[in-house]
Amino acid sequence: MTYLPNIIFAIILFLGTGYFTRNVNKLIRNIKLGRKVDASDNKAQRWKNMAKIALGQSKMVVRPISGIMHIIVYIGFVIINIEVLEIIIDGLLGTHRIGLSILPTSLYGFLIGSFEILAVLVLVAVAVFWARRNIIKLKRFFNKEMEGWPRNDGNIILYFEVVLMCLFLTMNATDTAFQDLNSGNIISQFITPWFSGMSETALHYVERTAWWLHIVGILVFLNYLYFSKHLHILLAFPNTYYGGLKPQGQFNNLEAVTNEVKLMMDPNADPFAAAPEGASEEVPEKFGASDVMDLNQIQLLNAYTCTECGRCTSECPANQTGKKLSPRKIMMDTRDRLTEVGINIDNNNGEFKDDGKQLLNDYITAEELWACTSCNACVEACPVSINPLSIILDMRRYLVMEQSAAPMELNNMMTNIENNGAPWPYNQMDRLNWAKEQ
């Protein structure tokens, strides 16, 4: 019976990490439904971006209050959970605070003391975040797309943080052997008196309960991430690595279309000649994107990484002027449709069965797409290098090139360019009249 707690711990750990791994594999599979994209260029810059934006949180502090609070929660949560390694070793081997037998007491005390201070800072930051959402009620947390689950999700994650930090401090405060060291109990020494009326046995049970709940809570939190917007805790790193390196506003051209235009512009070109060296002769099955499978893998990674913070929408000039467009909703809709497609595949033995739905119209309307001014404000505002504009442009491309469904003003402009060589309805003979006035 001595080994029963260790066996139970091993089973819980196996189930928790196994379920998480299963969901991560589903996540990777869903992302791979998108078109492949070459992002092997300029690796040094990509690593730099990841270190600066994901690890360094450089874009979070553009808004100082939320930025600083987020950094506290981020650093506190990551560093405090280094102790999870000690808990796992203790749980598997049946030891207690194995760190004390490996590290000098002073160093171990310094680490645990730092963790306790960070735990308190995390609690303060979480309180601020909760107040901003539920008392101050910042406008960007109450857009239409944030009703229901998205809004509740934001609060649930805060409650998770509070419970885990409180369990950590309780675990330390009721560990009499740790308190007797008088090293590292910077915060927990003030909590210990709350349990002063308890016997040694009762304290031990409280400490063990907090210890078990803490590790189980972390495993539950880990698996909750897959269903939550807080998946960005893990995906922010690859997302910032694969973020775009081209200047903002530089569009990507379809090679097949570019080659056709070159043929049209060159009177001496042979339309039946082989494609230029290095060019792909393959014409895409579909121009643009009408569903998630038409998007590329980085765009799908973007969708899963979205934090729903709303910075993109709050900076969007179209949204500010009352248009239906919300860049955050574009990302949320893409993720929801991708999740739906993934469930479809799971239910049909690994094959996607046409469900009569698609991202365009069933999730994102043409009105939203054409409201975008292509200003890149949303891309600049995102703290984890998400690019809603690229999805909007690909879906617009589908509307124009596959359905000829551009707005009348745009169709008129394209007709004028085709007939007159300019966006305006001028006679070609009059195009250079402006120069005569100089």
Residue, then its C-alpha position, 0 to 999 in steps of 0.5 A: m500500500t506504500y506505493l499506492p499514492n505514487i501509482i495513482f499519481a502516475i496514472i493521473l499524470f499519464l491520463g492528463t498528458g496523454y489527453f493533452t497529446r491527443n488534442v495537440n495531434k488533432l490541432i496539428r492535423n487541423i492546421k495541416l489541412g491548409r495549403k503549405v507555405d514556405a517560411s524557411d527564409n531569414k531564420a535569424q530574423r524569425w528567431k529574433n521576432m519570436a524572442k522579442i514578441a512572444l518571449g519578450q512581450s514587446k507588443m503587449v506594453v504598447r498599452p502599458i496597464s494591460g501590458i505590464m499586468h500580462i507580463i506579471v501573469y505570464i512570467g509568474f505563471v511560467i516560473i512558478n510552474i517550474e516547481v511542477l517539475e519538483i512536484i512530478i518527481d516527488g509524486l513519482l518517487g514518493t519523495h517530499r521537496i526533493g529540491l532540498s536534497i539537491l540544492p543548498t537550502s539558501l538557494y532553494g529558499f530563494l527560488i521558493g521565495s521568488f515563486e511566492i512573491l510572483a504568486v501574489l503579483v499574479l493574484v493582483a494582476v488577475a484582480v485587475f484583469w477581472a475588474r477591467r472585464n466585469i466592473i469597468k467593462l472595457k468596450r472591446f470585451f463586449n463586442k457582439e462576437m464576445e457574447g456567451w462562451p468567449r466572454n465566460d472563457g476570459n473569466i474562467i481562465l482568471y479563476f483558474e489562475v486564482v485557484l492555482m496560486c492560492l493552492f501553491l501558497t496554502m501548500n507552502a503555508t501548511d508544510t511545517a517542515f518547510q516553515d521550520l526552515n525559515s527560508g523561502n516562506i516570504i509570503s506563506q509565513f503570514i498565511t501559516p497563522w490562519f491554520s494555527g488551531m489545527s493539529e499536526t495531522a490536520l495540517h499534513y492533510v491540508e498540505r497534501t490536499a493542496w499539493w494534489l489539487h495543485i498538480v491536478g489543477i495544472l493538468v486540468f488547466l493544460n487540457y483546458l487550453y485546447f478548448s480555450k483562447h488561451l491556447h496562445i500560451l503555447l502557440a504564440f511562439p511558433n506563430t511569431y516565428y512564422g509571422g510575415l517578414k514582408p513590408q506591411g501592405q505588400f500583397n502576395n501574387l498568384e504565380a499562375v495569374t502573373n504568368e498570364v498577365k506577362l503573356m498578355m503584356d508581351p506581344n511577342a510571347d508564345p502562349f503555348a511555350a513552356a512556363p518560365e524557368g522556376a515557375s509553376e505550371e500548375v493553375p490552382e484549383k481555386f483562386g482565393a479562399s472560400d473555406v478554411m482548407d483554401l487558406n494556408q497553414i500559417q493563417l490557420l495557425n493564426a486562427y488558433t493563436c488568437t487571444e481574442c484580446g480585441r486590440c485589432t478590432s479596437e484599432c480598426p477604422a472600419n469598425q470604429t465607424g460602425k461597419k460590420l467588420s471586426p478583425r477579431k471575429i474574422m479570426m474567431d470565425t476561422r477557428d470555429r470553422l476549422t474546429e467544425v471541420g476537424i470534428n467532421i473528420d473525427n466523425n467520418n473516420g479521418e475523411f472530411k464529408d461535405d457538410g454543405k457549409q463553408l467559411l464564406n457566408d456561413y461564418i464571414t459575410a461579404e459585407e464584412l470583407w468589403a468593409c476592410t480598408s486594407c490599412n493593416a491597423c489590425v496587423e500592427a495592433c496584434p501582440v502575437s503577429i496574427n494577420p487577419l488582413s491576409i484572410i480577408l484578402d484571400m476571401r476577397r480574391y475568391l469573390v472577385m476571381e471565382q464569383s465575379a462578386a466585387p462591389m459595383e464601384l470596384n467592378n467599374m474601376m477594373t473595367n476602366i483600367e481594362n478599357n482606359g488604362a486608368p481607374w477613371p472613365y477617361n478617354q485614353m487620348d486624354r490620359l496625359n492632358w494633366a501634363k500639359e498644364q504643368 
